[in-house]
C-alpha cells in the first residue's frame, strides 16, 4: 500500500503487507531540508533531493502568499524535528 499525508518517508512491513510513504517535496517532516520522494517499481527506493532552500524560500515569499513566513520556517528553512511533529499530532488525536 502506498499512502501519504504524513509528510514523512517510511517503508514498513507487517506480515505479508508493506506500507510506503514517499514523503513530501514541499513540507517534509524529516528534520532536514530537501525534497523527499520515492521511486516505485519492482521495488521501492526512498529518495532525497537537496536544493537551494534559501533561494526557493525567497522566490516563494515574492509571490505575496499570505502567512507564508511561518510555513517556510517550519517546513523549509528551519525543518522541524520529525519526532516532535509526530508527538504533537498524536496529542491532537488523543484530545480530539
N, C-alpha and C positions, 0 to 999 in steps of 0.2 A: 504494500500500500504506500502510495506517495501522498503526503499531506503538506500543509503549510500553515501559516498564520502565527507560528511561534517565533519567527524571525531568528531561529537558532538551528544550525545544522545538526542532524543526527542520523544514524544508521543503526537500528536496533533489531534484534531478532527475539521472538517469543515463540518458542516451539517451531512449528513449520512456517510461521508468519514473519514477515520482515516489514518494518516501518521506516520510511525515509522522509526526511525533511530537507529540502535543498538549501534552506537558509534564507537570507534576504540580501538584496542588492542595495536597496535604499535606506533601510533601517535595521541593520543587523544588531542582534543582542549577543555578540561574540566577545566583547571586551577588547577588541582591536578593530582598527579601521580597515575597510576593504569591501569588496562585493563578494558575497558568499552565494555559491550556486552549485549545481550538480550536473553531471553528465549521466544520463540514463541510457542503458543499452543492455547488453547481456549481463553486465554488472553495473555497479554504481560507483562513481568517483566524485567525492565531495571536493569542491574547489574553492579557492580564494584568489581574487584578483586584486592586486594592490594598485591604487591610482592616486593622483594628486588630490587629496581630500580638501585641502585648503583652497585650491583653485575651484573645485566643484562647489564648495560652500559659498565662495564669492559670487559665482555665477547664479546659484540658487537665490541668494539674498538680493541680487539685482532684479529678480522677477517681481519683487514687491509683494510676494505671497504673505498674507497676514500671519503673525505669530511664528514666523519661521525660525527665529533665533533659538528658541528652546528646542525645537525639533532637531535643528542642526547640531546643537551642542550635545544632545543626548544620543543621537544616532550616528553622527559623522565625525565631528571634530573632537569630541571627548567621549568615546564609546563607554557605555555603561557596563558594569560587571555583570556577566550573564547569570551568576548565582544570585546576586542581589535582585535582579529583574525577576527571576523565577520565584523567589521568596515573596516579592511584592505582589505578583499576580496570584500566587497561591493564597496569600492572606485575603485578597479580594474575593476569591472563590469561597473561602470559609465564611466570610462575613456577609456575603450576599445570598 
